[in-house]
Amino acid sequence: MKSSIDSSSGSEAPRGPQSPAQRGEDLVEQHQLESFEQPIVTRWRPSGDGILQTFASRHALETVAGPLGRRLSWSWTAARHGAALSLKANLWWPRPFSKLVLEGQFEGNATVQFLWSIGDVGGRISTIARPGNLRAGRGQRWTFDLAQLDDAGPAGFRAPLRSLRLQLLSPPVGRSFCWSFDALTLEAWSMSDGTLEAPEHAKPGDTLGTVLTGGPDDGELVLLSPDGVLLSRWKAGETVRLPPHLPAGPSRLEHWKRGRRRGTHVLEIREPPARRHARASIVRHHGRPALAIDGQPCSGLTYTTYHPREEFVDRFAAIGTRLLSFPTTCDYHVFDLAPPAAVGPDRFDFSFVDHVATRLLDRQPDGWILPRVFVSSPPWWDELNPEAEGHAHEDESRMPLQMVHDDGEIAKTCASWASPRWRDWAADALRRYVAHLRASPYADRVIGICLASGGTEEWFHWHDERRPSRWGDLGPVAEAAFRIWLRRRYRGDVESLCRAWNRPVEFESAEVPTLEALQSSTFGIWRDPERERPAIDFLRFHQEQVASAIAGLAGVARDECEGEWVVGAFYGYVLVHTGHHRHINGGHFALDRLLRSRTVDFLCAPTAYGSRSLGSGYSHFMAPIESLQHHGVLWFSENDIRTHLLEVPGDRASALYRDGYGLTDDVEEGQSIQLRELGHCLQRGTPQWWFDIYAPGQFDDPALADVLTRLRSIHDALFEDDRRSVAEVAVFVDERAPLYEDGWGRAFLESVPAAREALARFGAPVDEFLLDDLPDVRPYRLSIFLNAVAPTRRVREAIQRLRASSPTTRLWLGPCGLVRSDRIDDRGPSRLTGLPLAVSHSPYGPLIVEVPERGALRRSAGLRWGHADVTAPRVEPTAVTGAEVWAQGMDGRPAVVARTTSIGGRDVFAMAPAPPAAFLRDVAEQAGVHLYLETGEALSVSATSITIHGFRDGQVVLRLPQAAPLYEPWTRQPLSPRAQEHVIPLERGQTRLVFLGRPSDWKQLERRAARRRKRSSE
C-alpha cells in the first residue's frame, strides 16, 4: 500500500483501497513452503487500529501484528526441524507476569502435540514441563501457569519477556491444518496472601524500606513505571536506595514470590531536581583525540553487551568501566537485538531503551550510556512504501533487496539507502529517538549514540551472506539517485558525461551498469576508465550512498542533541577484505567523504579478524586511524576477542575460532591476548570496548575480571602521559583503487590486507593514512604506498613537492600510478615515482621478486615473494639508467629499483606488492628509521610504552632510540636498568608490556589517573 506525507500534520496518510486488516475482517493467507507438502494457512483477526503484514519465503513464514495490547508486539516465524514445526514469537512485555493466556482455535483432522517455551531479556529459556495437545475446535482458551516451567522456573526469570516458542511435535504431514490466535495476554495471578507497606511517596535516590505482613519476609520486590517499564528489583526485606533516574509519577511497587504477585503498593515518585544534559565531545589530550565528558577527558574504556544482565554490569562496574553500551533501535532491528520501536504510523514505543538504561544505571548510578541505535524500517512501513524498496541482482535477474543470514534465514526485505523516502523516514525516527532520550529521567547520563544498520550492524549494503555473487542495491531507486549523482558529478554538463562514458547519454536516461559490467574488467583485472567509466562511476556512487546516509543521520542526531553528544557509526573498513559482498559491494570506500562531512565524532569496528591467534597473531585495525585523528575523529576499537568461556560448536582448534576470532583456552591465554590488544590501542591512541557478544557472557569469570581490572588500570595510567605518535613510517592506502579493479577484489587483497603481517612484524611502529590526506600529513622518514593506483592531481603535486623538499624515502608497491586523468597512462607510474617505469600490457606472466644473496638488501638476501601467474597487466621497471637495481624477477629483469634524489631522498619501487618484513627492514634502515626489533615478533610502540608478543621461545633484543629504564606494570617489577639495548625473555604466546620509566614515574601516573577518576565521578 502506498502512502504520502501530509505536510500539514507530518503523519502518514494512506491512499488506495483498504486491506482486510484495516476493515477489521479475518485475513486468511496460504503459503507453500519448501519443507511442507501442503500449504500453511494462517488466519488473523487484527483488533482496533492494529497493523498486520504477512510475507513468506521458500523456507519461512513470518507475520507481524501490532499492537495487540499495550506494549505487546509479536511476530511468528515458522521453520521445519526434522519432524517438528517450530513457531517463534518475538515479543516485548516489560512487566512481571505469572500466567500466559492464549485464545484461538485449531482446525485439522489430527491431534497435534506441542510444547511452549518462553525466553527473557537475559537470554534465559524455560519450557512448559508437560506437553499439551491441539485439538480441533473453536473458541479454545489455553492458560499456562508459569510455575509449571522447568529448570530455574520463574524465580530465575527476568522480565521483560522477549520470546515465545510453540513447538509442534507431531504436525500432520501431508494433511491440511490451520491455526488461529485471537488473543495473547500475559497476566499476574490475582490472589494475594499478604500486604505490602511502604511510604506513599519518594524521590529518586531516596532510601526505601518496606514491610511485608501476612507472609514470609522473602521473595522479590519490583518497581514499575506508570507505563509498566521495570525500573528496579531487589530482594524482599532489604532497605534499598532508589535509582537516581526514576520517572516522576505513580509507580507501582509489587511483591513477587514463586511466580505470583503477593502484594501491591502505589508509590508516588516526586519530580527530582532539574537535571542538565551531559556534554560530551572529542578533544586533544596529550597529543591524540580523546573522549571528554563535561570537559574531563576520559580513557573511553567501555562495556558493550548484547545481554545487559545485572551480574555482568556489576562485574564491569567493579572493573572500573563507567561507559556502557547496548543495542537499541529507533524503528526496527533486523537482527532482533531489540524489540520494534516503530509500532505503527506515527506511533513509537521507546520503552525498551528506558528499561535497559534504567536497569544499567540502577546497578551503576555513576555510569554513562552510549546506546547503539539500529536504523532500518519496520515491515509494515516497507509494505506501505513499496517505492522505497531496494533490489539486488544475481545472474541478470532482479529480486527484492533482502538481508539473508549465513544460515539462510531471511531477516526481511529492505529499503534502499538511496531512497529519499527512506531517508526522511529514518531521519524522523532517529529524531524522535534522540528527543525521547533527551527528555528521559536519565538524560544526564547519556553521552551520545552509535549509529548501526546494514549487514552485521556495520553499514554493509544489505546482502545475502550465502551468495557473494548477489549484488545490491541496483534497482530503480538506486538508478534514480545515480542519475542525480551524475548530474552533480559532471556539474550538469551532459557533454562532459558523454565524453566520460564514451557514448551519447542523457542524465535522465543513464542506467545502472549491468551486473556483468560491475563484476568484470577489460584490462586484465583492471578496468579501463575510457571504456568502463559507467561502472567506475556507479561504484563510486555506491560507496558514497553509505557515507552520505551515515552523514545525514549523524547530522540529524547532532542537531537534535544540540551538539552536546558524540555521534558515531561503524564505517571505514578500507584496510581489510572481509568477503566479496563486503568488499566493493559493501560500500565502505568513501571514508574520505564521511570524514570531510564533519558530522561524525567517532567511528568504530571490530579489531581486524584473521590474525588473532595466540603465538602467531597480532593486532590490527580496519581503518587508517591516523587519517581519522587528522580530521579530529576518534576511533573506538571493538574488542570481541573470544574468551575461554565461549561454547564453541565443533572444534575449538579450528582456524575460524583461533585465527579468525582469537579464541583462548584459559585465563592465562586471555590475559596475554588482551594485553597484546591493549598495547596496540596504546600505540594508536584509541579507546576500546570489551564486547560481551555471546550469552551467557564471555567475561563472566572472576579471574578474567581481575585481568581486565589490571588492564584498565594500566590504560588509565598511560592515558595521563605523552600519547603522541612516535612512528617514523607512514602507510598510505588509496580507497579509490578498488573502483578500478574487477568486482572480486584480488588486486586489493594482494596489496592491502596481505601487507598487514609484514607491517606488524617488521620492527617499527607505523601510522596509517588515506592517500587523499597525504598533502596535509607531515613528512615521515619512510612512506609506504600499498596501492596508489589512481592518485588525484592534488596528491601527485604534493608528492612532487615532497620529493623536491624533503630527504625522505618513498616505497612504491605494485601498479602505482596506473590511472591518471581518468585513463590508463603508460607514463603515469614514472611521473608519480620519478623512476623508469612502464605499464606492461601482457595479461599473463609471473610476478616474482628474487633478492640476490649479495647486494643492498642484506636482511632479505635470498628471499622471494609474489605470484607465479598473474592475470593482470602490471607496472615494471623499463631501464636502469640512473637507478639502482636491488632485486630481479624470474626472467632476470629488474623487479626492485631505487633512485636517490638531489637532496638525499629516495624512491624505491617493488614490482610485487606485499613484501616480507625483512625487505621492509632493509628499506627502513636505509631511510634512517629506527628499528626496535629485528626478529619478527608483533610489536606496538607508543611514546611511553612498548608491547611485544612472542612467536617463539627465547629472548628478544629491544633497542631504544635513546637510553631509558624499563618497568613492567603487569608484574610491578623493574625489568631493566637505564640502557639503550635490553634483552627480554619471551615465550611463544606471551605478551610483555613495558613502561619506559622508573617505578616512581609509574606511581606518579597512577596518582594522576586516580585524581582524574575522582574528578569525573564528582
Secondary structure, DSSP 8 states (H G I E B T S, - for coil): --EEE-TTT-SEEE-SS--HHHHT--EEEEE--TT-SS-EEEEE---TT-EEEEEE-SS-EEEEEE-SSTT--EEEEEEEETTEEEEEEEEEE-S--SEEEEEEEEEESS-EEEEEEEEETTS-EEEBSS-EEE-SEEEEEEEEEGGGB-TTGGGG--SSEEEEEEEESS--TTS-EEEEEEEEEEE-----SSEEE--SEE-TT-EE--EEESS-S-SEEEEE-TT--EEEEEETT--EE--TT--SEEEEEEEEETTEEEEEEEEEE----------EEEEEETTEEEEEETTEEE---EEEES---HHHHHHHHHHT--EEE-EEESS--TTSSS--SEEETTEE--HHHHHHHHHHHHH-TT-EE--EEE----HHHHHH-GGGB-EEEETTEEEE-EEE-TTS-EEEE-B-TT-HHHHHHHHHHHHHHHHHHHHSTTGGGB-EEEEEBSBTTBTB---BTT-TT-EES-SHHHHHHHHHHHHHHTTT-HHHHHHHHTS---TTT-----HHHHH--SBTTB--HHHHHHHHHHHHHHHHHHHHHHHHHHHHHHHHTTT-SEEEEE----S----GGGTTTTT---HHHHHHHT--SEEEEE--SS---TTT-----SS-HHHHHHTT-EEEEEE----TT---SS-TT-HIIIIIT---SSHHHHHHHHHHHHHHHHHHT--EEEEE-SSS-TT--HHHHHHHHHHHHHHHHHTTS-------EEEEE-TTGGGGB-TT-HHHHHHTGGGHHHHHHSSS-EEEEEGGGGGGS---SEEEES--SS--HHHHHHHHHHHHH---EEEEESSTT-EETTEE-TTHHHHHHSS-EEEE--S---EEEE--SSSS-STTTT-EEEES---S-EEEE---TTSEEEEE-TTSSEEEEEEE-TTS-EEEEESSSS--HHHHHHHHHHTT---S-SS--EEEE-SSEEEEE-SSSEEEEEEEEEEEEEEETTTTEEEEEEEEEEEEEE-TT-EEEEEES-HHHHHHHHHHHHHHHHHHH-
